[in-house]
């Protein structure tokens, strides 16, 4: 099964830690990161798509992707 996640967060070290944690759990980068201004918070936001191949499991909508 192939899993997909889109990680988001403020433009600070916490976002980099979130992506680093995903990479260390076997997730792979998919495409380039995104960067946009959030007018509601007045902050820049980052985003990065990641994916992961998981053998021996079937996808179902109830699964928590971050725990796979």
Residue pairs with C-beta under 8 A, 6 or more apart in sequence:
1 53
1 54
1 55
1 57
1 58
1 59
2 51
2 52
2 53
2 54
3 51
3 52
3 53
3 54
3 59
3 65
3 68
4 30
4 49
4 50
4 51
4 65
5 22
5 27
5 49
5 50
5 51
5 65
5 66
6 47
6 48
6 49
6 50
7 15
7 18
7 19
7 22
7 47
7 48
7 49
7 50
8 15
8 45
8 46
8 47
9 15
9 18
9 45
9 46
10 41
10 43
10 44
10 45
10 46
11 35
11 43
11 44
11 45
11 46
15 46
19 29
19 48
19 50
22 50
23 29
23 50
25 52
26 52
27 50
27 51
27 52
28 50
28 51
28 52
29 48
29 49
29 50
30 49
30 50
30 51
31 49
33 46
33 47
33 48
34 46
34 47
34 48
35 44
35 45
35 46
35 47
36 44
36 45
36 47
37 43
37 44
37 45
38 44
38 45
52 68
54 68
57 68
